């Protein structure tokens, strides 16, 4: 039986908190404004007995709660997290989903990326709640999927995000020769109900992210850069099978450092293209505060 743990994650809206679980909860996405709307969710119904709960969101591996102004989250979040842990570990139903007893057919298709060494394999389901990057089989010990992929001698690196896996190959193999093999392997892996990343690794990732949010006090300029990257750059990068992370901002030199992951890492063209694209965008949006963007491979 799965053992659930909950990590409390802040959102951009101070009235909404995410309670992230270390296992997936539901296949779909659900929003309930009141207890009548929550007829198909025993969990949401129970949460509405808390007088401060205004809206309940349930999706993937988290429960999101919007509060009324009668309380502050700091006063009640720990009690809510504990209640969720007890409910989930009791094996109580979360959402009664239509067709939940039927096995979900898994489809996987391959997409080329700007990096000729990287192929993106996209699934019709969410496979991880956050980004995970594995440079070798030792780093992949908590990822059953990455560990299995590294047994292919031509697999160099593995990157996962949301609903896709980006695989970096060695030059010894051509994609025409191994593309179908990898696609079918990934499809069969998920068809058997296996998890891409172990629950413990997801929980550790959530805890690390929360700790970083607590410990890191970005200055206003750094936070503005992060917001721009999140809104304008990351979606485009993700569509190419990669990711970009803010590393630092040096006010004196006006230098922004970012880390490229997945298909973007080591790509012959993306470092130049992204560096100049991001540099132009940040200069246009933030003026003289930005003089240079340095792109580093993850």
Rosetta blueprint (number, residue, H / E / L):
1 X L
2 X L
3 X L
4 X L
5 X L
6 X E
7 X E
8 X E
9 X E
10 X E
11 X L
12 X L
13 X L
14 X L
15 X L
16 X E
17 X E
18 X E
19 X E
20 X E
21 X E
22 X L
23 X L
24 X L
25 X L
26 X L
27 X L
28 X L
29 X E
30 X E
31 X E
32 X E
33 X L
34 X L
35 X L
36 X L
37 X L
38 X L
39 X L
40 X L
41 X L
42 X H
43 X H
44 X H
45 X H
46 X H
47 X H
48 X L
49 X L
50 X L
51 X L
52 X L
53 X E
54 X E
55 X E
56 X E
57 X E
58 X E
59 X E
60 X L
61 X L
62 X E
63 X E
64 X E
65 X E
66 X E
67 X E
68 X L
69 X L
70 X L
71 X L
72 X L
73 X H
74 X H
75 X H
76 X H
77 X H
78 X H
79 X H
80 X H
81 X H
82 X H
83 X H
84 X H
85 X H
86 X H
87 X H
88 X H
89 X H
90 X L
91 X L
92 X L
93 X L
94 X L
95 X L
96 X L
97 X L
98 X L
99 X L
100 X L
101 X L
102 X L
103 X L
104 X L
105 X L
106 X L
107 X L
108 X E
109 X E
110 X E
111 X E
112 X E
113 X L
114 X L
115 X L
116 X L
117 X L
118 X E
119 X E
120 X E
121 X E
122 X E
123 X E
124 X L
125 X L
126 X L
127 X L
128 X L
129 X L
130 X L
131 X L
132 X E
133 X E
134 X E
135 X L
136 X L
137 X L
138 X L
139 X L
140 X L
141 X L
142 X L
143 X L
144 X H
145 X H
146 X H
147 X H
148 X H
149 X H
150 X L
151 X L
152 X L
153 X L
154 X L
155 X E
156 X E
157 X E
158 X E
159 X E
160 X E
161 X E
162 X L
163 X L
164 X E
165 X E
166 X E
167 X E
168 X E
169 X E
170 X L
171 X L
172 X L
173 X L
174 X L
175 X H
176 X H
177 X H
178 X H
179 X H
180 X H
181 X H
182 X H
183 X H
184 X H
185 X H
186 X H
187 X H
188 X H
189 X H
190 X H
191 X H
192 X L
193 X L
194 X L
195 X L
196 X L
197 X L
198 X L
199 X H
200 X H
201 X H
202 X H
203 X H
204 X H
205 X H
206 X H
207 X H
208 X H
209 X H
210 X H
211 X H
212 X H
213 X H
214 X H
215 X H
216 X L
217 X L
218 X L
219 X L
220 X H
221 X H
222 X H
223 X H
224 X H
225 X H
226 X H
227 X H
228 X H
229 X H
230 X H
231 X H
232 X H
233 X H
234 X H
235 X H
236 X H
237 X H
238 X H
239 X H
240 X L
241 X L
242 X E
243 X E
244 X E
245 X E
246 X E
247 X E
248 X E
249 X E
250 X E
251 X L
252 X L
253 X L
254 X L
255 X E
256 X E
257 X E
258 X E
259 X E
260 X E
261 X E
262 X E
263 X L
264 X L
265 X L
266 X L
267 X L
268 X L
269 X L
270 X H
271 X H
272 X H
273 X H
274 X H
275 X H
276 X H
277 X H
278 X H
279 X H
280 X H
281 X H
282 X H
283 X H
284 X H
285 X H
286 X H
287 X H
288 X H
289 X H
290 X L
291 X L
292 X E
293 X E
294 X E
295 X E
296 X E
297 X E
298 X L
